[in-house]
Amino acid sequence: MNNGLNETIPEDAPKGERLQNILSHRGIASRRHAAELIAQGRVTVNGRVIREPGFRVDIERDEICFEGRPLQKEHEECHTVLLYKPRGVICSADNSRGQTVCDMMREFYTERLVPVGRLDKDTEGLLLLSNDGELCKLMTHPRYGFHKTYIVKVEGVLDRPRLDLLRSRMEIDGYLIQPVDVRVLKTGRDNIHRLQFTLTEGRNRQIRKMCEQAGLTVLELKRTRIGPLYIAAMKPGDFRELADSEIEMLKNKAHRNASGQKRPSSPPPDDGDRLGW
């Protein structure tokens, strides 16, 4: 039996679709994340561990298993859910470290829904879960132009130099981030303030690391917007399934953004800007 330590694509590899694409289409993960899962040895084809994301398979003929569970031969019914993730819940399918967003959905969906992007454990707010591989790709890649907006409660001295720093191309984990739209919503004499961050990309714990560099402590962090999707009156734990018309709107908008026909607009000015921050 193959131990999975030296996997290569044989010359007689089956003609068909790339393994990472199959996982993406079945809603296991985005194509990029699927490639990582395959490289970790978590996928087998006909009982053999495969570590090559480009390994070609015939979905009708080959038995493909993810973490020991066979993938369905037929395409699953697609579902995309907008969840208000509560603070303390993990964005993962692995619940060995606590409750996950996937655990929250299992009671309502037999299909495997995966998080589209991430929110860290201590952050609350909007999160998409889906088994629509195409939508997962469109919603997570920066080229498709879906801005994400966060409301952040911070503690510390807030002055022009610190705001200028937050709005600059800061270096996060050795990477120069794209400029972030940072607006002041409310200032407090007790040095506790409310800011709005709008990101065009999302690095790991980016806002927390930005605030740390600016000498600010994050007290609360909530994502309120993903592209055209708003938090509205949702409360922690609330969720709703997106309608087919919403899915179509998101996909059309992504392709327009990628082709440069129409870039997403920034949120309207807030009181902080009018106050001269």
ChimeraX attribute file (.defattr): number of C-alpha atoms within 10 A of each C-alpha:
attribute: neighborCount
match mode: 1-to-1
recipient: residues
	/A:1	6
	/A:2	10
	/A:3	10
	/A:4	16
	/A:5	10
	/A:6	9
	/A:7	15
	/A:8	12
	/A:9	14
	/A:10	8
	/A:11	6
	/A:12	6
	/A:13	11
	/A:14	14
	/A:15	10
	/A:16	12
	/A:17	14
	/A:18	16
	/A:19	27
	/A:20	26
	/A:21	23
	/A:22	23
	/A:23	26
	/A:24	23
	/A:25	21
	/A:26	25
	/A:27	28
	/A:28	26
	/A:29	29
	/A:30	29
	/A:31	22
	/A:32	13
	/A:33	14
	/A:34	22
	/A:35	20
	/A:36	17
	/A:37	20
	/A:38	22
	/A:39	17
	/A:40	14
	/A:41	19
	/A:42	17
	/A:43	26
	/A:44	22
	/A:45	19
	/A:46	12
	/A:47	14
	/A:48	17
	/A:49	23
	/A:50	27
	/A:51	24
	/A:52	20
	/A:53	22
	/A:54	15
	/A:55	21
	/A:56	19
	/A:57	20
	/A:58	17
	/A:59	18
	/A:60	11
	/A:61	10
	/A:62	14
	/A:63	18
	/A:64	27
	/A:65	19
	/A:66	16
	/A:67	11
	/A:68	11
	/A:69	11
	/A:70	13
	/A:71	17
	/A:72	13
	/A:73	14
	/A:74	9
	/A:75	13
	/A:76	16
	/A:77	10
	/A:78	16
	/A:79	19
	/A:80	23
	/A:81	20
	/A:82	21
	/A:83	25
	/A:84	23
	/A:85	27
	/A:86	19
	/A:87	18
	/A:88	14
	/A:89	23
	/A:90	23
	/A:91	23
	/A:92	20
	/A:93	16
	/A:94	13
	/A:95	14
	/A:96	8
	/A:97	9
	/A:98	12
	/A:99	17
	/A:100	20
	/A:101	25
	/A:102	21
	/A:103	18
	/A:104	15
	/A:105	18
	/A:106	12
	/A:107	8
	/A:108	8
	/A:109	11
	/A:110	10
	/A:111	17
	/A:112	19
	/A:113	26
	/A:114	25
	/A:115	25
	/A:116	24
	/A:117	17
	/A:118	18
	/A:119	24
	/A:120	15
	/A:121	17
	/A:122	14
	/A:123	21
	/A:124	24
	/A:125	25
	/A:126	28
	/A:127	23
	/A:128	25
	/A:129	23
	/A:130	25
	/A:131	28
	/A:132	25
	/A:133	22
	/A:134	16
	/A:135	21
	/A:136	24
	/A:137	19
	/A:138	22
	/A:139	22
	/A:140	17
	/A:141	15
	/A:142	17
	/A:143	16
	/A:144	23
	/A:145	25
	/A:146	26
	/A:147	20
	/A:148	20
	/A:149	23
	/A:150	22
	/A:151	21
	/A:152	24
	/A:153	20
	/A:154	22
	/A:155	19
	/A:156	16
	/A:157	17
	/A:158	19
	/A:159	9
	/A:160	10
	/A:161	10
	/A:162	16
	/A:163	16
	/A:164	13
	/A:165	15
	/A:166	21
	/A:167	17
	/A:168	16
	/A:169	14
	/A:170	18
	/A:171	13
	/A:172	16
	/A:173	11
	/A:174	7
	/A:175	10
	/A:176	11
	/A:177	19
	/A:178	15
	/A:179	16
	/A:180	19
	/A:181	16
	/A:182	21
	/A:183	22
	/A:184	23
	/A:185	19
	/A:186	15
	/A:187	17
	/A:188	12
	/A:189	7
	/A:190	9
	/A:191	12
	/A:192	18
	/A:193	21
	/A:194	20
	/A:195	18
	/A:196	24
	/A:197	19
	/A:198	22
	/A:199	24
	/A:200	20
	/A:201	18
	/A:202	18
	/A:203	13
	/A:204	12
	/A:205	13
	/A:206	15
	/A:207	21
	/A:208	17
	/A:209	19
	/A:210	20
	/A:211	20
	/A:212	12
	/A:213	16
	/A:214	18
	/A:215	15
	/A:216	21
	/A:217	18
	/A:218	20
	/A:219	14
	/A:220	15
	/A:221	23
	/A:222	22
	/A:223	23
	/A:224	22
	/A:225	20
	/A:226	21
	/A:227	18
	/A:228	13
	/A:229	16
	/A:230	16
	/A:231	17
	/A:232	8
	/A:233	6
	/A:234	16
	/A:235	15
	/A:236	13
	/A:237	15
	/A:238	13
	/A:239	18
	/A:240	12
	/A:241	14
	/A:242	15
	/A:243	12
	/A:244	12
	/A:245	8
	/A:246	14
	/A:247	15
	/A:248	12
	/A:249	12
	/A:250	20
	/A:251	16
	/A:252	13
	/A:253	22
	/A:254	26
	/A:255	16
	/A:256	16
	/A:257	18
	/A:258	16
	/A:259	12
	/A:260	12
	/A:261	9
	/A:262	13
	/A:263	15
	/A:264	16
	/A:265	10
	/A:266	11
	/A:267	13
	/A:268	5
	/A:269	11
	/A:270	14
	/A:271	13
	/A:272	17
	/A:273	12
	/A:274	10
	/A:275	10
	/A:276	8
	/A:277	13
